[in-house]
Amino acid sequence: MARKIKIQPKVVKKAILLLFIVIFITFFTTIIVQSYSKNHVLSQSRTPEVLIPSGDYENFLKLKQGIPADALDNYPLNFAALKRPMLANNIEVLGTTATSAHADGFGPIEITNHLGVKVQAYKTTDEGYATWTIPGVLEAGLYNVYLRYFPLSDGGAPIERALYVNENIDPLDATKTYALQYEDLGNLKFSRYWKNAGPIIQDTTDNDMKPSQKEILNQERTAFVRDATGYVIEPYLIYLEAGDNTLTLKSIRESMAIVAIGIASYQEKITYEQYTTKYRNLGYTDVVALDAPIRIEGEDAIERTSPTLYAIGDRTDPTNVPVDTVKIKLNAIGGNKWTAPGDMITWEVDLTDKPSGLYYISFRAKQNVSRGLFSTRRVYINNVIPFAEANIARFSYSGDFKVVTLGDKDKPYAFFLEGGKKNTISLESTLGEYGVPISQVQGVIDMLNDLYLRIIAVTGLKPDPLINYYLYGENARVERTLETFQEAADILAQVADNIIKISGEKSDKIAILETMEIQLRDMIKKPRSIQERLNSFSKNISSLGTWISDVKQQALTVECLWVSSNIDDLPHANANFFAGTWFGIRGFFRSFFFNYEEIGTIAAVDTGKEIEVWFLTSESTGREQANSISTLISNTFTEQYGINVKLKVVTAGVLLPSTLAGTGPDVAINVANGLPVNYAMRNAIMDVSGFDEFYEVTGICSAKNAEKGLCNPQTNYNVGRINDPNEQYLFFDSAMVPYEYNGGYYALPNTQSFLVMFVRNDIFEARGWTVPETWREVTSLVTELSISNLQFYLPVSASGATSVVNQVFASMLYQKGGTFYRNNNKESNFDTEEAMQAFEEWCKYYTDYSFPLAASFLNRFRTGETPIGIANYELFNTLTVFAPEISNKWSYAPLPGTYNDKNQLINNGAASGSAIVMMKQADDKESAWDFMRWWVSRDTQTSYARELESILGAAARHNTANVLAFKNLPWSREEQNVLLAQWKNSVGVPEIPGGYYTGRNLENAFRKVVNTQANPRETLNEYIALINAEITKKRKEFGLD
């Protein structure tokens, strides 16, 4: 009989404890050992393949290869077989030889460059055509096109042009369209260049302040016509005939002065082996011996192609230079702002006392954004890509810094640098080997989106699972459903395999590719399930769009770079375990004594003047905006006015209790539309209409200014100001309406929003629809949309009653000549015929046409389910980030309008916004007023808007209330014209005592009609009585009656 072994509980506990100790010791030993590793790697560069993504450009090249147009999908592109004639010399013509058409401000211009030399060029603005003749092309074939140009001061966005070849531009017909050799030539970008406006300085809290970015305008640039999306590595090829050819640039956005335009032969880059052989033959056989590596700080970059590439602070490692445990020290550059293809950063290495020769180049950098992927950079030495392998330098994912030396997988590359002078080293963000997979996924998105819209045109958005909609098979009502699924699934499988091959590992980045592939193959096997899975199918298509955004995130943080003769001499990439731990402990305890609420500024000379300014955060604004304000205060306001500013960033809810307690600010920025009048009723806020400059700032002749004889109430100071280049202030009339109370004005406009229509041009063009100009045309379009089971969007409050008036109803009311109130704002005006008609029409869209009460316009606009809708114009910001796959596929349009009895189209729309106010408790009211008018001026608002975009990109475009500042922002001419026209027709909604009951009860009436099919007129009349009762009550409460 076997004997049982009994294990004592104490033994088990000891064994577990021992195991835990062993694991603990092993874990920390590993960490400590790893922390002493140098963490040096090579960039694993290699010779890139010539990769041309599928699409219009590839088809163009296939046609030039000789493949028949009806067989393009049957044959691969053979790049080597393309006819690319060699030129003995580039053929170049001067910019001043241009002819122009439909141009605004085009013509010869003289520019003094950075060397003091006067250069003749041809100025092109943001609208019009400029054409050059390229003479004497000896042989027809494919060539590269390049420009020599100066960027001109404008909105600060990249310069955008379209290139037409041998098209005869009609000077008499501005509406005529012309053929591009391929679509991609319609979206070309040419870089601007920026540098720090000054050195990095410290604020009053000893934090480093980010220097403002200053554009470099006096330096000539050379750029080839190339892919703005980054999918294609090499410059574009265009086809020229033998003899004379014309090249026409159509302006789309921003201004540039063209010194020359030319063509060049396509030339393949030499390999690294050929490069080293070249310099070996010149006598440079060994790497130059240096006493010590030359270190260049990342934040000391001399120029960059985007203002978002500013110096940043990194506190993840104590070996950063400079560094502090809690304070902001700007010690690196790039980060998650350095992602867009074409974005370049340039550093300067001083070799004035060193010999010419071969040197190694290394970067202390990290890519900690895209796990499982690497970031790719193209390397330039003195503005030239030295050899083919320099096109692809990999920076793999790592949570810590690495010292990355440029080289292949086995050895570092030695670069030739000239001695006795300063050399430049540049890194340019590029998609590299990820370009083709991303392009393929974009093609799949377009393919599946088109199929999805064709399916829901048959099934609707909520199909019955029991009905056979004939989505496939012989009698299919939708063409090539299963074939499209098969094609898309095969491409996604290929992309997933390619990503794994490129990255060398399987990561979460291929999960959505596999999910969509599985769903597609499953629907092929079970086609009757298609209608049941449309919702998840649509979501997966959107997820593919997000995948593209994620993989495009080619982020890279550079703390420093080295030029060295021996990479073994370079220091460790990170501090060791003990140094890092001690750094973290000190930071933890110091954080309890550091004021994170206060935003530091630069103190002025002690004049005894100081004000406290609060910036109120919201859903879309926060500390980044406050930091931008701090920079502007330090750079301009404090210097100009000699007034110190104590800036704090707080939540909006803090203002009221602080004001009641007497601890509030002197000035508050970004207060909600209804707050100024609400506080004015309680005597907590200043009436600013009595300050002498009020008329100059607002164009309104207030009663107090009129009494002083400063203005005439009969004049309108706003007339003509929009075209005055010296004018600082201009607001449309709607901007000040919400801030007027009892004859005074209690705020100045900070931001202003208004409604416009958003239209998916690709869907409208494919179906031959026209954009509606009136509400009657909207009703007709809704019928067309419903045939395809698509929708028109009108914004409605998400749920419940709200005090904010619905802007669609307000727009309809104003278009009919109605108003919100009458009798000096003492009672509601909703019982008039104009208001009743507006309310009926508004409700009818939901009762008769089944408009959704709750829907994500952003999502549905992205998928195309709602190809047209009305929203605030700053939805642009969200679309820029959230839906990059539909960029260039949508546009703005004015609000639908109503014809009046004079047959005039009235498309007024309601406006909203935020304000800047002065609290009643402000001690130095003159200084507070100086700050307010400085803040709303054209120069300050322009600088603030550009500063925000330099930090956060186009997604943070500021919806300034200053019209002159708005015109300085990087809108295209077409966008600006539409937005200014609609803005000018916007109407402000007055704020009155008890006015919150207007929005609330209007919403209640609307919900009752839509949910219970109640009579609109009778229902609105019921709620008018409640509105009037509340207005009367509040007027008595505040002693107005």
Secondary structure, DSSP 8 states (H G I E B T S, - for coil): --------HHHHHHHHHHHHHHHHHHHHHHHHHHHTS--EEE-----------TTHHHHHHHHHHT--GGGGGGS---GGGS-----SS-EEEEGGG-EEES-SS-EEEEEE-TTS-EEEEEEE-SSEEEEEEEEEE-S-EEEEEEEEEEE-SSSSS-EEEEEEES----TT-TT-----SSGGGGSEEE---EEESS--EE-TTS-EE---EEE--SS-EEEE---TTSS-SS---EEE-SEEEEEEEEEEES-EEEEEEEEE-------HHHHHHHHHHTT--SB---SS-EEEEGGG-SEESSTT--EEE--S-TTSSS--SSS--EEEEEETTTTSTT-EEEEEEE-TTS-SEEEEEEEEEEB-SSTT-EEEEEEEETTB--SGGGG-EEEEB-SS-EEEESB-SSSB-EEEE-TTSEEEEEEEEE-GGGHHHHHHHHHHHHHHHHHHHHHHHHH-SS--TTS----SSTT-SSTTHHHHHHHHHHHHHHHHHHHHHHHSS--GGGHHHHHHHHHHHHHHH-GGGGGGGHHHHHHHHHHHHHHHHHHT---EEEEEEEEES-GGGS--SS--HHHHHHHHHHHHHHGGG--SSEE-----S--S-EEEEEEEE-SS--HHHHHHHHHHIIIIIHHHH--EEEEEEEEGGGHHHHHHHT---SEEEEEETTHHHHHHTTT-B--GGGSTTHHHHHS---HHHHHTTS--TT--TTTTGGG-TT------GGGTGGGEETTEE--EEEEEEEEEEEEEHHHHHHHT----SBHHHHHHHHHHHHHTT--EE----SSS--SS--HHHHHHHHHTT--SEETTTTEE-TTSHHHHHHHHHHHHHHHTS---SS--HHHHHHHTSS-EEEEETTHHHHHHHH-GGGTTSEEEE---BEE-TTS-EE--EEEEEEEEEEBTT-S-HHHHHHHHHHHTSHHHHHHHHHHHHHHH-GGG---BS-HHHHHTS---HHHHHHHHHHHHTEEE----TTTHHHHHHHHHHHHHHHHH---HHHHHHHHHHHHHHHHHHHHHHTT--
